[in-house]
Amino acid sequence: MFSQLLERLGKVEEKLETLSTSSGPDRPQQDLDRVINDWTISASKNTTPSSAIQSSQSYTLILPTQLIETGTSLENESSVAYTAKTSCQSSESPKSYGHFPTVAEDFTKKANYLNRTPFSCEECRPILPEAIDDADRTESKDILVLLVYFFEHTCTLFPIICDQATYMMASVVGVRGFRDELQSCLILLMIALSKAYRDHQSLESGLADFQRAVQVLSRLSVQFTLPYAQAQVLAALFLFKKGRLLNFWSYLNAGCTALSVMIQRDENLCRERSPEDIKTTLRLYWICYNLERDLVNEIGSFPRSSLYQLEDRLPLPLGCDESDTASLSSSVRTVRTYTFFLAEMSLKSTLARIISITGGDSYLETSLNSSVEISPLMQELNAQIGEWVISLPSFLDWSPEPTRGTCSPIATRLKLIYWFTRLSLSKSHILHVLHDSDHQLPFLGWKFFQDGILAGVNMIKVSVMEESEVDVIMGNRLASTISLLKDATAKGCCPTLSEENGNVILQECIDMLWRQLAYKSEWITCRLHAL
């Protein structure tokens, strides 16, 4: 046994001598470095984890968005890509936003995500960093500038608070300083949202003010009042912006509950409020109700508050006359912005009705003379969408087509909701056709199918071509739409995408979701790895 071991050791020494000889002057260390560099260049060309995985698994390589836009080849970009990305990797940690993972890292991450659900990924997120003593804390002298930005950017998307009342509140806080009270809490939350929207790529922008505000909010007694409900919803919107989906639901649910109790108590006590408070309450109600409804429809697993019980009793805040808007100090809260808000709330009511309908064949019915016709229910819903478009005032200059009409975050969001509503009208039918290979389609059924596919394609185009920020809920809808269109394309049921190089437009949308949401939303990251 000992002699055999010596023989094996002798053979190992001979191999080592051979290797040392072959790696001498004829094969310097620089050759090995060159091989490693070449591999690194190849790996660094995958700008997103999705493209890295697909480049090694698919038969057709889908180029990253940057290469598609510039039209340059991989060979010509070698030195530039290597220089830029290796320098980025050397200065940033693997967990930073600018890190470009290797193919091996991508496979490992994808395997981890595929073994989990988006919900479990959100539950296992690390805690937010402690920033309450950070130097980014706002001083009283900076309040006004940040509030102006808030009303110009955040409040146009979520008009839950009046600017005139806010500026009066801010003047008091500016003189006395921030205190442990609800007024200071509201101002701090609006400042935190202002910073979050101004520097949306930073996960810590506005975090110090937010933590300072919720620390005060957690110490206050629960109040079923309009300001207290607004504070809870503002905190929810900050977490929504940061992609913290479960934390967003927690604060939103608290705000919805406070608002619901307040409204029902006012009804029971016959309490009268000022016209301004009534309109603010109605706006807050419909924003909260639709956010909660969207969250339940898209994500599920969340209990609803009692807001839905008030839907039939609370109208949209119509009747915005000149006297109400003349007092608004900036160009943000104009009739145009307010009309966009009303249009969105109206369209979401139709969308909610469509989503509540189930059944793959509910779109068609056979008449007495054996002819196939669109069901009255589907005709009514389709007519409602058409009437909604016609009823939009011309001064909005809004068009559902990509890059046409007004270009603003609220206008783009309305386009995405519009096409998603069109898609939702046909979605159950599309899924029924795709999953039933023996399903026979009449002409009307095929047209209904194609209308839904076209709506999905236009939704993807708007998100890519208008380059507007999307939230986590809309990102989840886009991911579902991409999955549906990929399935339809694979089964040869999507000639529209095939003609327009569908793989490229879908990949551009995936890249957009990686850039905007994957670094801050574990839910979206899990969804993207599954595509």
Stockholm file with secondary structure:
# STOCKHOLM 1.0

chainA/1-531         MFSQLLERLGKVEEKLETLSTSSGPDRPQQDLDRVINDWTISASKNTTPSSAIQSSQSYTLILPTQLIETGTSLENESSVAYTAKTSCQSSESPKSYGHFPTVAEDFTKKANYLNRTPFSCEECRPILPEAIDDADRTESKDILVLLVYFFEHTCTLFPIICDQATYMMASVVGVRGFRDELQSCLILLMIALSKAYRDHQSLESGLADFQRAVQVLSRLSVQFTLPYAQAQVLAALFLFKKGRLLNFWSYLNAGCTALSVMIQRDENLCRERSPEDIKTTLRLYWICYNLERDLVNEIGSFPRSSLYQLEDRLPLPLGCDESDTASLSSSVRTVRTYTFFLAEMSLKSTLARIISITGGDSYLETSLNSSVEISPLMQELNAQIGEWVISLPSFLDWSPEPTRGTCSPIATRLKLIYWFTRLSLSKSHILHVLHDSDHQLPFLGWKFFQDGILAGVNMIKVSVMEESEVDVIMGNRLASTISLLKDATAKGCCPTLSEENGNVILQECIDMLWRQLAYKSEWITCRLHAL
#=GR chainA/1-531 SS CHHHHHHHHHHHHHHHHHHHHHTSTTSCHHHHHHHHHHHHHHHHTCCSHHHHHHHHHCSSCCCCHHHHHHCCCTTTTHHHHHHHHHHHHHHSCTTSTTCCCCHHHHHHHHHHHHTSCHHHHHHTCCCCCCCTTSTTCCCGGGHHHHHHHIIIIITTTCCCSCHHHHHHHHHHHHHHCCCSSHHHHHHHHHHHHHHHHHTTTCTTTTHHHHHHHHHHHHHSCCCCSHHHHHHHHHHHHHHHHTTCHHHHHHHHHHHHHHHHHHHHHHHHHTCCCCHHHHHHHHHHHHHHHHHHHHHHHHTCCCCCCGGGGGTTTCCCCCCCCHHHHHTCCSSSSSHHHHHHHHHHHHHHHHHHHHHTCCCTTTTEEECTTSCEEECHHHHHHHHHHHHHHHHSCGGGCBCSSTTCBCCSHHHHHHHHHHHHHHHHHHHHHHHHHHHCTTCCCCHHHHHHHHHHHHHHHHHHHHHHHSCCCCCHHHHHHHHHHHHHHHHHHHTTCCHHHHHTTHHHHHHHHHHHHIIIIITTCHHHHHHHHHC
#=GC SS_cons         CHHHHHHHHHHHHHHHHHHHHHTSTTSCHHHHHHHHHHHHHHHHTCCSHHHHHHHHHCSSCCCCHHHHHHCCCTTTTHHHHHHHHHHHHHHSCTTSTTCCCCHHHHHHHHHHHHTSCHHHHHHTCCCCCCCTTSTTCCCGGGHHHHHHHIIIIITTTCCCSCHHHHHHHHHHHHHHCCCSSHHHHHHHHHHHHHHHHHTTTCTTTTHHHHHHHHHHHHHSCCCCSHHHHHHHHHHHHHHHHTTCHHHHHHHHHHHHHHHHHHHHHHHHHTCCCCHHHHHHHHHHHHHHHHHHHHHHHHTCCCCCCGGGGGTTTCCCCCCCCHHHHHTCCSSSSSHHHHHHHHHHHHHHHHHHHHHTCCCTTTTEEECTTSCEEECHHHHHHHHHHHHHHHHSCGGGCBCSSTTCBCCSHHHHHHHHHHHHHHHHHHHHHHHHHHHCTTCCCCHHHHHHHHHHHHHHHHHHHHHHHSCCCCCHHHHHHHHHHHHHHHHHHHTTCCHHHHHTTHHHHHHHHHHHHIIIIITTCHHHHHHHHHC
//
